[in-house]
Amino acid sequence: MTTFEPVTGDYADEERLPLLNLSEARQAVVLLLHLADDTVEGQEAERLARDLGARLPAPE
């Protein structure tokens, strides 16, 4: 059995940005829904859009 040591890194002191902000996440969901169709990829885009969309807060 192989044991792996965790990899750690040095990060800059400045504040890191989130992967996506709320506006960008909503835009990604809209784009995924636009790509949804009857193809395998389109069906996966729709599933991902619905999963991500359900995690976002409701618009104000």
C-alpha positions as CSV (number, residue, x, y, z in Angstrom):
1,M,0.0,0.0,0.0
2,T,1.4,3.4,-1.0
3,T,1.0,6.3,1.4
4,F,0.9,9.8,0.0
5,E,1.9,12.9,1.9
6,P,-0.4,15.9,1.5
7,V,0.9,18.6,-0.8
8,T,1.0,22.1,0.7
9,G,1.9,25.3,-1.0
10,D,2.8,28.9,-0.3
11,Y,0.2,31.4,-1.2
12,A,0.5,35.1,-1.6
13,D,-0.7,37.2,1.3
14,E,-3.2,39.2,-0.8
15,E,-6.8,38.2,-0.6
16,R,-7.8,35.4,-3.1
17,L,-11.0,35.8,-5.1
18,P,-13.7,33.2,-5.1
19,L,-13.8,30.8,-8.0
20,L,-17.1,32.5,-9.2
21,N,-19.1,35.3,-7.9
22,L,-22.9,35.1,-7.8
23,S,-23.4,37.0,-11.0
24,E,-20.9,34.8,-12.9
25,A,-22.5,31.6,-11.4
26,R,-25.9,32.8,-12.7
27,Q,-24.5,33.5,-16.1
28,A,-22.9,30.0,-16.2
29,V,-26.3,28.5,-15.4
30,V,-28.0,30.5,-18.2
31,L,-25.3,29.4,-20.6
32,L,-25.6,25.8,-19.7
33,L,-29.4,26.0,-20.2
34,H,-28.8,27.6,-23.6
35,L,-26.6,24.6,-24.5
36,A,-29.2,22.0,-23.3
37,D,-30.7,19.9,-26.1
38,D,-31.4,16.2,-26.8
39,T,-27.8,15.2,-27.2
40,V,-25.9,13.5,-24.5
41,E,-23.9,16.6,-23.9
42,G,-27.0,18.8,-23.9
43,Q,-28.7,16.6,-21.4
44,E,-25.6,16.7,-19.2
45,A,-25.6,20.6,-19.5
46,E,-29.2,20.7,-18.4
47,R,-28.6,18.4,-15.4
48,L,-25.6,20.5,-14.4
49,A,-27.5,23.8,-14.8
50,R,-30.4,22.5,-12.6
51,D,-28.0,21.2,-10.0
52,L,-26.0,24.4,-9.8
53,G,-29.1,26.6,-10.1
54,A,-30.6,24.9,-7.1
55,R,-27.6,25.8,-5.0
56,L,-27.8,29.6,-5.8
57,P,-29.7,32.0,-3.7
58,A,-33.0,33.3,-5.1
59,P,-32.7,36.6,-7.0
60,E,-33.6,39.6,-4.9
